[in-house]
Amino acid sequence: MSSFAWRAARVTPLGELYTPPRMTGALLRLTVQIVLVASLWHGLYAQTGTTAGLDRGQAVTYAVLAVLSSRIRELDQYSGRDTVQQHVHFGTIVYWWMRPMPPRRYYALRALGEQLYGFAWALFGYAVCLAAGVIDPPESAAVAGVFVLSLVLGQWVLYYIMLVIDQWCFWALRNGAALLILVFAQNLLSGVYAPLWFFPDWFVTLSSCLPFQATLSVPLSLYIGRIPLSDAGFQLAVQAGWVAGLALFTRFLWSRAARRVVAQGG
Protein backbone atom coordinates (compact mmCIF):
# COMPACT_ATOMS: atom_id res chain seq x y z
CA MET A 1 0.00 0.00 0.00
CA SER A 2 1.42 3.38 -1.03
CA SER A 3 1.95 6.20 1.46
CA PHE A 4 -1.01 8.17 0.10
CA ALA A 5 -3.26 5.11 0.23
CA TRP A 6 -2.21 4.41 3.83
CA ARG A 7 -3.01 7.99 4.85
CA ALA A 8 -6.44 7.73 3.22
CA ALA A 9 -7.20 4.43 4.98
CA ARG A 10 -6.45 5.80 8.44
CA VAL A 11 -8.49 9.03 8.22
CA THR A 12 -11.49 8.00 10.31
CA PRO A 13 -9.71 5.59 12.71
CA LEU A 14 -7.29 8.37 13.68
CA GLY A 15 -10.28 10.52 14.58
CA GLU A 16 -11.19 7.86 17.12
CA LEU A 17 -7.68 7.19 18.41
CA TYR A 18 -7.00 10.90 19.00
CA THR A 19 -10.22 11.25 21.00
CA PRO A 20 -9.94 8.90 24.01
CA PRO A 21 -13.39 9.81 25.44
CA ARG A 22 -15.00 8.53 22.24
CA MET A 23 -13.12 5.23 22.58
CA THR A 24 -14.14 4.95 26.22
CA GLY A 25 -17.75 5.62 25.29
CA ALA A 26 -17.61 3.01 22.53
CA LEU A 27 -16.18 0.42 24.93
CA LEU A 28 -18.82 1.17 27.56
CA ARG A 29 -21.64 1.05 25.01
CA LEU A 30 -20.39 -2.25 23.58
CA THR A 31 -20.08 -3.80 27.06
CA VAL A 32 -23.60 -2.74 28.06
CA GLN A 33 -25.04 -4.05 24.79
CA ILE A 34 -23.40 -7.45 25.22
CA VAL A 35 -24.51 -7.79 28.85
CA LEU A 36 -28.10 -6.79 28.08
CA VAL A 37 -28.37 -8.99 24.99
CA ALA A 38 -26.88 -12.05 26.75
CA SER A 39 -29.17 -11.51 29.76
CA LEU A 40 -32.22 -11.15 27.52
CA TRP A 41 -31.66 -14.40 25.64
CA HIS A 42 -30.75 -16.29 28.80
CA GLY A 43 -34.05 -15.11 30.24
CA LEU A 44 -36.03 -16.09 27.14
CA TYR A 45 -34.62 -19.62 27.31
CA ALA A 46 -35.01 -19.99 31.08
CA GLN A 47 -38.16 -22.11 30.74
CA THR A 48 -37.41 -23.95 27.52
CA GLY A 49 -34.64 -26.06 26.07
CA THR A 50 -35.06 -25.43 22.35
CA THR A 51 -36.94 -22.77 20.41
CA ALA A 52 -37.09 -22.44 16.61
CA GLY A 53 -34.47 -25.17 16.37
CA LEU A 54 -31.93 -23.37 18.60
CA ASP A 55 -30.81 -24.10 22.12
CA ARG A 56 -29.84 -21.40 24.59
CA GLY A 57 -26.13 -21.50 23.78
CA GLN A 58 -26.76 -21.03 20.06
CA ALA A 59 -29.21 -18.19 20.62
CA VAL A 60 -26.94 -16.30 23.02
CA THR A 61 -23.93 -16.84 20.74
CA TYR A 62 -25.85 -15.53 17.73
CA ALA A 63 -27.10 -12.45 19.59
CA VAL A 64 -23.70 -11.52 21.04
CA LEU A 65 -21.93 -12.05 17.71
CA ALA A 66 -24.55 -9.83 16.07
CA VAL A 67 -23.65 -7.03 18.48
CA LEU A 68 -19.92 -7.51 17.85
CA SER A 69 -20.37 -7.65 14.07
CA SER A 70 -22.41 -4.46 14.10
CA ARG A 71 -19.47 -2.70 15.77
CA ILE A 72 -17.40 -3.12 12.58
CA ARG A 73 -19.25 -0.26 10.85
CA GLU A 74 -20.04 1.99 13.82
CA LEU A 75 -17.29 4.59 13.52
CA ASP A 76 -18.43 8.14 14.17
CA GLN A 77 -17.65 9.97 10.93
CA TYR A 78 -20.05 12.80 11.68
CA SER A 79 -18.07 14.21 14.61
CA GLY A 80 -15.00 14.44 12.39
CA ARG A 81 -17.04 16.10 9.61
CA ASP A 82 -15.99 13.25 7.36
CA THR A 83 -19.32 12.00 6.00
CA VAL A 84 -20.14 12.34 2.31
CA GLN A 85 -23.20 14.40 3.25
CA GLN A 86 -21.02 16.92 5.11
CA HIS A 87 -18.48 17.08 2.30
CA VAL A 88 -21.26 17.75 -0.21
CA HIS A 89 -22.86 20.38 2.04
CA PHE A 90 -19.64 22.28 2.74
CA GLY A 91 -18.31 21.93 -0.79
CA THR A 92 -15.21 19.98 0.20
CA ILE A 93 -16.37 17.01 -1.86
CA VAL A 94 -14.83 18.75 -4.89
CA TYR A 95 -11.36 17.91 -3.53
CA TRP A 96 -12.12 14.22 -4.02
CA TRP A 97 -11.87 14.90 -7.76
CA MET A 98 -8.69 17.00 -7.45
CA ARG A 99 -6.52 14.38 -5.74
CA PRO A 100 -4.16 12.11 -7.69
CA MET A 101 -6.38 9.23 -6.58
CA PRO A 102 -9.86 8.65 -8.10
CA PRO A 103 -12.71 9.31 -5.64
CA ARG A 104 -13.94 5.74 -6.00
CA ARG A 105 -10.60 4.39 -4.78
CA TYR A 106 -10.28 7.02 -2.05
CA TYR A 107 -13.72 6.10 -0.69
CA ALA A 108 -12.84 2.39 -0.79
CA LEU A 109 -9.55 2.91 1.07
CA ARG A 110 -11.26 5.03 3.70
CA ALA A 111 -13.89 2.32 4.21
CA LEU A 112 -11.16 -0.35 4.38
CA GLY A 113 -9.41 1.51 7.19
CA GLU A 114 -12.69 1.91 9.07
CA GLN A 115 -13.58 -1.75 8.75
CA LEU A 116 -10.13 -2.96 9.80
CA TYR A 117 -10.40 -0.75 12.88
CA GLY A 118 -13.89 -2.12 13.54
CA PHE A 119 -12.65 -5.69 13.05
CA ALA A 120 -10.05 -5.06 15.77
CA TRP A 121 -12.82 -4.03 18.18
CA ALA A 122 -14.96 -7.02 17.22
CA LEU A 123 -12.04 -9.45 17.55
CA PHE A 124 -11.17 -8.09 20.99
CA GLY A 125 -14.78 -8.44 22.12
CA TYR A 126 -14.99 -11.93 20.66
CA ALA A 127 -11.86 -13.07 22.53
CA VAL A 128 -13.16 -11.68 25.83
CA CYS A 129 -16.63 -13.21 25.41
CA LEU A 130 -15.17 -16.57 24.37
CA ALA A 131 -12.79 -16.62 27.34
CA ALA A 132 -15.61 -15.67 29.72
CA GLY A 133 -17.88 -18.42 28.38
CA VAL A 134 -20.51 -15.97 27.15
CA ILE A 135 -20.46 -17.49 23.64
CA ASP A 136 -19.71 -20.94 22.30
CA PRO A 137 -16.73 -21.67 20.04
CA PRO A 138 -17.31 -22.91 16.46
CA GLU A 139 -17.89 -26.64 16.14
CA SER A 140 -14.82 -27.21 13.97
CA ALA A 141 -11.98 -25.50 12.15
CA ALA A 142 -13.95 -25.88 8.90
CA VAL A 143 -16.92 -24.02 10.38
CA ALA A 144 -14.60 -21.28 11.64
CA GLY A 145 -12.99 -20.90 8.22
CA VAL A 146 -16.32 -20.73 6.38
CA PHE A 147 -17.62 -18.26 8.95
CA VAL A 148 -14.65 -15.92 8.46
CA LEU A 149 -15.00 -16.05 4.68
CA SER A 150 -18.74 -15.44 4.89
CA LEU A 151 -18.23 -12.57 7.35
CA VAL A 152 -15.77 -10.87 4.99
CA LEU A 153 -18.19 -11.23 2.09
CA GLY A 154 -21.00 -9.92 4.28
CA GLN A 155 -19.03 -6.83 5.21
CA TRP A 156 -18.20 -6.34 1.53
CA VAL A 157 -21.92 -6.38 0.71
CA LEU A 158 -22.57 -3.93 3.54
CA TYR A 159 -19.84 -1.63 2.19
CA TYR A 160 -21.62 -1.38 -1.15
CA ILE A 161 -25.00 -0.82 0.51
CA MET A 162 -23.56 2.07 2.52
CA LEU A 163 -21.86 3.39 -0.62
CA VAL A 164 -25.17 3.54 -2.49
CA ILE A 165 -26.67 5.61 0.33
CA ASP A 166 -23.66 7.96 0.31
CA GLN A 167 -23.85 8.28 -3.47
CA TRP A 168 -27.46 9.37 -3.07
CA CYS A 169 -26.05 12.67 -1.73
CA PHE A 170 -24.90 13.61 -5.23
CA TRP A 171 -28.54 13.78 -6.29
CA ALA A 172 -30.33 14.77 -3.06
CA LEU A 173 -27.51 16.69 -1.23
CA ARG A 174 -28.60 15.09 2.06
CA ASN A 175 -29.00 11.43 2.94
CA GLY A 176 -29.97 11.65 6.62
CA ALA A 177 -33.48 10.25 6.21
CA ALA A 178 -32.31 7.55 3.79
CA LEU A 179 -29.55 6.56 6.23
CA LEU A 180 -32.02 6.19 9.11
CA ILE A 181 -34.26 4.00 6.96
CA LEU A 182 -31.27 1.95 5.84
CA VAL A 183 -29.99 1.38 9.38
CA PHE A 184 -33.43 0.17 10.50
CA ALA A 185 -33.86 -2.05 7.43
CA GLN A 186 -30.34 -3.43 7.81
CA ASN A 187 -30.81 -4.29 11.49
CA LEU A 188 -34.25 -5.81 10.92
CA LEU A 189 -33.67 -7.74 7.68
CA SER A 190 -30.16 -8.93 8.52
CA GLY A 191 -31.15 -10.45 11.86
CA VAL A 192 -29.54 -7.99 14.26
CA TYR A 193 -32.71 -7.43 16.31
CA ALA A 194 -33.63 -11.12 16.28
CA PRO A 195 -32.67 -14.17 14.16
CA LEU A 196 -34.73 -14.30 10.97
CA TRP A 197 -36.11 -17.77 11.65
CA PHE A 198 -38.27 -16.30 14.43
CA PHE A 199 -40.16 -14.26 11.81
CA PRO A 200 -43.05 -15.45 9.58
CA ASP A 201 -42.27 -17.32 6.37
CA TRP A 202 -43.30 -14.39 4.15
CA PHE A 203 -40.85 -12.14 5.97
CA VAL A 204 -38.00 -14.64 5.55
CA THR A 205 -38.84 -14.96 1.84
CA LEU A 206 -38.81 -11.18 1.43
CA SER A 207 -35.49 -10.95 3.23
CA SER A 208 -33.94 -13.59 0.97
CA CYS A 209 -34.64 -11.37 -2.06
CA LEU A 210 -32.67 -8.45 -0.57
CA PRO A 211 -28.94 -8.11 0.17
CA PHE A 212 -29.32 -7.43 3.90
CA GLN A 213 -29.51 -11.09 4.92
CA ALA A 214 -26.14 -11.70 3.26
CA THR A 215 -24.43 -9.12 5.47
CA LEU A 216 -24.98 -10.73 8.87
CA SER A 217 -27.56 -13.50 9.12
CA VAL A 218 -25.71 -15.88 6.80
CA PRO A 219 -22.27 -15.76 8.49
CA LEU A 220 -23.75 -16.00 12.00
CA SER A 221 -26.05 -18.86 10.99
CA LEU A 222 -23.01 -20.70 9.64
CA TYR A 223 -21.15 -20.12 12.90
CA ILE A 224 -23.85 -21.54 15.18
CA GLY A 225 -24.72 -24.41 12.83
CA ARG A 226 -28.14 -23.18 11.75
CA ILE A 227 -26.84 -23.41 8.17
CA PRO A 228 -24.91 -26.70 7.75
CA LEU A 229 -21.56 -26.86 6.00
CA SER A 230 -23.20 -28.75 3.14
CA ASP A 231 -25.15 -25.58 2.25
CA ALA A 232 -22.24 -23.20 2.80
CA GLY A 233 -21.15 -23.22 -0.86
CA PHE A 234 -24.55 -21.98 -2.06
CA GLN A 235 -24.73 -19.26 0.58
CA LEU A 236 -21.23 -18.04 -0.20
CA ALA A 237 -22.11 -17.95 -3.90
CA VAL A 238 -25.18 -15.81 -3.15
CA GLN A 239 -23.05 -13.41 -1.12
CA ALA A 240 -20.48 -13.21 -3.92
CA GLY A 241 -23.30 -12.55 -6.38
CA TRP A 242 -24.52 -9.60 -4.33
CA VAL A 243 -20.95 -8.25 -4.15
CA ALA A 244 -20.58 -8.45 -7.94
CA GLY A 245 -23.99 -6.93 -8.67
CA LEU A 246 -23.63 -4.05 -6.23
CA ALA A 247 -20.06 -3.39 -7.43
CA LEU A 248 -21.30 -2.88 -10.99
CA PHE A 249 -24.18 -0.69 -9.83
CA THR A 250 -22.02 1.57 -7.66
CA ARG A 251 -19.41 1.84 -10.41
CA PHE A 252 -22.14 3.13 -12.71
CA LEU A 253 -23.22 5.66 -10.06
CA TRP A 254 -19.62 6.90 -9.64
CA SER A 255 -19.47 7.55 -13.37
CA ARG A 256 -22.53 9.80 -13.03
CA ALA A 257 -21.57 11.40 -9.69
CA ALA A 258 -18.92 13.73 -11.14
CA ARG A 259 -21.63 15.45 -13.20
CA ARG A 260 -23.59 16.14 -10.01
CA VAL A 261 -20.86 17.68 -7.82
CA VAL A 262 -22.12 20.95 -6.33
CA ALA A 263 -19.93 23.12 -4.07
CA GLN A 264 -22.96 24.09 -2.02
CA GLY A 265 -21.11 25.57 0.92
CA GLY A 266 -17.56 25.97 -0.45
Secondary structure, DSSP 8 states (H G I E B T S, - for coil): --HHHHHHHTHHHHHHHT-HHHHHHHHHHHHHHHHHHHHHHHHHTTT-SEETTEEHHHHHHHHHHHHHHHGGG---TTTTT-SHHHHHHHTGGGGGGTSSS-HHHHHHHHHHHHHHHHHHHHHHHHHHHHHTTSS---SSHHHHHHHHHHHHHHHHHHHHHHHHHHHTHHHHS--HHHHHHHHHHHHHHTTSSS-GGGS-HHHHHHHHTSTHHHHTHHHHHHHHTSS-GGGHHHHHHHHHHHHHHHHHHHHHHHHHHGGG---S--
